[in-house]
Amino acid sequence: MTGIGWTPYCGAAPAPAELLARWNCDPVLIMLLLGLAVLGWRSDGSRVHTFGGLLIAALLFISPFCALTSALFSVRTLHHMLLMLALAPILSHWFTGRAVSLAASSLLQAALLWIWNAPTAYAAALSHDAIYWLMQITLLGSAVLFWSRLRDASSVAAVGALLFSMMQMGLLGALLTFSPSAVYAPHWLTTQAWGLSPLEDQQLAGLIMWVPAAGVYLGAALLRMNRLLAGVARSASA
């Protein structure tokens, strides 16, 4: 059962017993993903990246995982984290534009994450398919831009951008975790079948952002810092 007035793209919130039957068979989406997969397979990019990207996209938008995002805000949050932290880095290998700086892409990614997690904007995305896809495309696009700029940046700049991303993600997660009330109206009536109150579901979403998602940025920052220190050590010993 969905909240009154909300008809998510992935359909009404499923009950646990019907979840495995809730595949999204949108022909337009399937043809689009297959077309992009063919283009990626025939391009100069890695076929491993193409296959990995297609697999993640199918999980997010075609498998029953898509329907579960209509029931639980925590799963929707996990969906967005996989979009930004798994699919985006893969797609960034085909993005070569340099019109936007790393600092600008970091701020853009953060701003869009906070905007789409505002209760009003989130509810709008679950009320109209066009707004839903605007949310998905802008979150994914900003993350692709971020990861593509990150690869080309110096280690110092990359570490700074990653730590900024970690802090803003962690702050948003903490706000959701410690909020005294559930603020996402589309999920006020959809979480109970899954054994969670709307507030517990929101707190779980906050923890997903605060710990594993922010931890991805921290891990990437530590890797780049290690690369920086290794370079300094080599220069000192030369």
Secondary structure, DSSP 4 states (H G I P E B T S, - for coil): -PPTT---TT-SPPPGGGGGG-----HHHHHHHHHHHHHHHHSSS-HHHHHHHHHHHHHHHTSHHHHHHHH-HHHHHHHHHHIIIIIHHHHGGG----SS-HHHHHHHHHHHHHHHTSHHHHHHHTT-HHHHHHHHHHHHHHHHHHHHHHHHS-HHHHHHHHHHHHHHHHHHHHHHHH-SS---GGGTTTSGGGT--HHHHHHHHHHHIIIIIHHHHHHHHHHHHHHHHHHHHHHHH-
